Amino acid sequence: MTELTIRDAVASDIPALHALVESAYRGEASRAGWTTEADLLDGQRTDAEDLADILADARQGLLTAWDGDVLVGCILIARRGEGIGYFGMLSVSPALQNAGLGRRLVGTAEQAMADRFGARRVRISVIPQRDTLIAWYERLGYAATGETLPFPYGDTRFGLPKRDDLSFIVMEKALG
Ligand SMILES: CC(C)(COP(=O)(O)OP(=O)(O)OC[C@H]1O[C@@H](n2cnc3c(N)ncnc32)[C@H](O)[C@@H]1OP(=O)(O)O)[C@@H](O)C(=O)NCCC(=O)NCCS
């Protein structure tokens, strides 16, 4: 990989973003990476409309990582109340995972949320069955708050669950 560029997404990035996110989260392509939702969910992770809504919302945005003109990573950042940031949709191209880009995207997102939203704490929500992912977030400084959120069963925009016991745990990190 050459030097990567990280920049804010724009509307013309949506087709590439959609393809990247689906390849990282869902289906056989995602199994080339070290963590995926393929065993938990079928269906889509996002779609062009969802991505356009994110880009049109002043409280949210997407940071994108580029190797030349190839999109290789992305992360959603959002303002969730006074001093609180949230990130999600963290995706690295499956073939390029485990080389430090995910960690770099999280660090860039934390800095962006501190600078843009005045975030002092960052929250994420993770499906509890994803133990290796949770362990990675713990190594990045996130800890479970004890809160849980329901999985949006019945809303196919978030995918087609393969099991009936999905939920989210909330994890949080105080920014230094
Ligand atoms: C999660 C994700 C963004 C990480 O990206 P990445 O570029 O691989 O991240 P990094 O290279 O910075 O870090 C990889 C970490 O995984 C660890 N790892 C690698 N293979 C592993 C395995 N088989 N089991 C457990 N941990 C593993 C590495 O040791 C490393 O940990 P460290 O940073 O503490 O050393 C990427 O796997 C992805 O896109 N997954 C699919 C989408 C997803 O699940 N997103 C998160 C949803 S909340």
The ligand as an SDF file (V2000), in Angstrom:
LIG
                    3D

 48 50  0  0  0  0  0  0  0  0999 V2000
  -12.8850   -4.0660   12.5740 C   0  0  0  0  0  0  0  0  0  0  0  0
  -11.9740   -3.6240   11.4240 C   0  0  0  0  0  0  0  0  0  0  0  0
  -12.3620   -2.2460   10.9430 C   0  0  0  0  0  0  0  0  0  0  0  0
  -10.5070   -3.6160   11.9250 C   0  0  0  0  0  0  0  0  0  0  0  0
   -9.6950   -3.1440   10.8770 O   0  0  0  0  0  0  0  0  0  0  0  0
   -8.1500   -3.5850   10.7450 P   0  0  0  0  0  0  0  0  0  0  0  0
   -7.5430   -2.7300    9.6930 O   0  0  0  0  0  0  0  0  0  0  0  0
   -8.0310   -5.0420   10.6300 O   0  0  0  0  0  0  0  0  0  0  0  0
   -7.6100   -3.1300   12.1960 O   0  0  0  0  0  0  0  0  0  0  0  0
   -6.0980   -3.0900   12.7050 P   0  0  0  0  0  0  0  0  0  0  0  0
   -5.1980   -3.6910   11.6600 O   0  0  0  0  0  0  0  0  0  0  0  0
   -5.8050   -1.7160   13.1660 O   0  0  0  0  0  0  0  0  0  0  0  0
   -6.1490   -4.0050   14.0080 O   0  0  0  0  0  0  0  0  0  0  0  0
   -6.4060   -5.3770   13.8900 C   0  0  0  0  0  0  0  0  0  0  0  0
   -6.4180   -5.9950   15.2870 C   0  0  0  0  0  0  0  0  0  0  0  0
   -7.0540   -7.2670   15.2010 O   0  0  0  0  0  0  0  0  0  0  0  0
   -6.2450   -8.2400   15.8000 C   0  0  0  0  0  0  0  0  0  0  0  0
   -6.5130   -9.4780   15.1040 N   0  0  0  0  0  0  0  0  0  0  0  0
   -6.0850   -9.8540   13.8770 C   0  0  0  0  0  0  0  0  0  0  0  0
   -6.5640  -11.0620   13.5630 N   0  0  0  0  0  0  0  0  0  0  0  0
   -7.2990  -11.4720   14.6120 C   0  0  0  0  0  0  0  0  0  0  0  0
   -8.0470  -12.6490   14.8880 C   0  0  0  0  0  0  0  0  0  0  0  0
   -8.1300  -13.6710   14.0120 N   0  0  0  0  0  0  0  0  0  0  0  0
   -8.6890  -12.7440   16.0760 N   0  0  0  0  0  0  0  0  0  0  0  0
   -8.6330  -11.7400   16.9640 C   0  0  0  0  0  0  0  0  0  0  0  0
   -7.9410  -10.5800   16.7650 N   0  0  0  0  0  0  0  0  0  0  0  0
   -7.2740  -10.4600   15.5960 C   0  0  0  0  0  0  0  0  0  0  0  0
   -4.8440   -7.7220   15.6280 C   0  0  0  0  0  0  0  0  0  0  0  0
   -3.9960   -8.2860   16.6040 O   0  0  0  0  0  0  0  0  0  0  0  0
   -5.0420   -6.2160   15.8390 C   0  0  0  0  0  0  0  0  0  0  0  0
   -5.0990   -5.9010   17.2080 O   0  0  0  0  0  0  0  0  0  0  0  0
   -4.1180   -4.7550   17.8350 P   0  0  0  0  0  0  0  0  0  0  0  0
   -4.5070   -3.4850   17.0950 O   0  0  0  0  0  0  0  0  0  0  0  0
   -4.4590   -4.6980   19.2860 O   0  0  0  0  0  0  0  0  0  0  0  0
   -2.7260   -5.2090   17.5330 O   0  0  0  0  0  0  0  0  0  0  0  0
  -12.0770   -4.6290   10.2230 C   0  0  0  0  0  0  0  0  0  0  0  0
  -11.8070   -5.9200   10.7020 O   0  0  0  0  0  0  0  0  0  0  0  0
  -13.4340   -4.6450    9.5420 C   0  0  0  0  0  0  0  0  0  0  0  0
  -13.6950   -3.8680    8.6230 O   0  0  0  0  0  0  0  0  0  0  0  0
  -14.3220   -5.5900    9.9750 N   0  0  0  0  0  0  0  0  0  0  0  0
  -15.6490   -5.7370    9.3570 C   0  0  0  0  0  0  0  0  0  0  0  0
  -16.5990   -4.6280    9.7630 C   0  0  0  0  0  0  0  0  0  0  0  0
  -16.7430   -4.5460   11.2770 C   0  0  0  0  0  0  0  0  0  0  0  0
  -16.9600   -5.5400   11.9420 O   0  0  0  0  0  0  0  0  0  0  0  0
  -16.6260   -3.3090   11.8200 N   0  0  0  0  0  0  0  0  0  0  0  0
  -16.7670   -3.0430   13.2460 C   0  0  0  0  0  0  0  0  0  0  0  0
  -18.2080   -3.0840   13.6080 C   0  0  0  0  0  0  0  0  0  0  0  0
  -18.6230   -2.3260   15.1690 S   0  0  0  0  0  0  0  0  0  0  0  0
  1  2  1  0
  2  3  1  0
  2  4  1  0
  2 36  1  0
  4  5  1  0
  5  6  1  0
  6  7  2  0
  6  8  1  0
  6  9  1  0
  9 10  1  0
 10 11  2  0
 10 12  1  0
 10 13  1  0
 13 14  1  0
 14 15  1  0
 15 16  1  0
 15 30  1  0
 16 17  1  0
 17 18  1  0
 17 28  1  0
 18 19  1  0
 18 27  1  0
 19 20  2  0
 20 21  1  0
 21 22  1  0
 21 27  2  0
 22 23  1  0
 22 24  2  0
 24 25  1  0
 25 26  2  0
 26 27  1  0
 28 29  1  0
 28 30  1  0
 30 31  1  0
 31 32  1  0
 32 33  2  0
 32 34  1  0
 32 35  1  0
 36 37  1  0
 36 38  1  0
 38 39  2  0
 38 40  1  0
 40 41  1  0
 41 42  1  0
 42 43  1  0
 43 44  2  0
 43 45  1  0
 45 46  1  0
 46 47  1  0
 47 48  1  0
M  END
$$$$
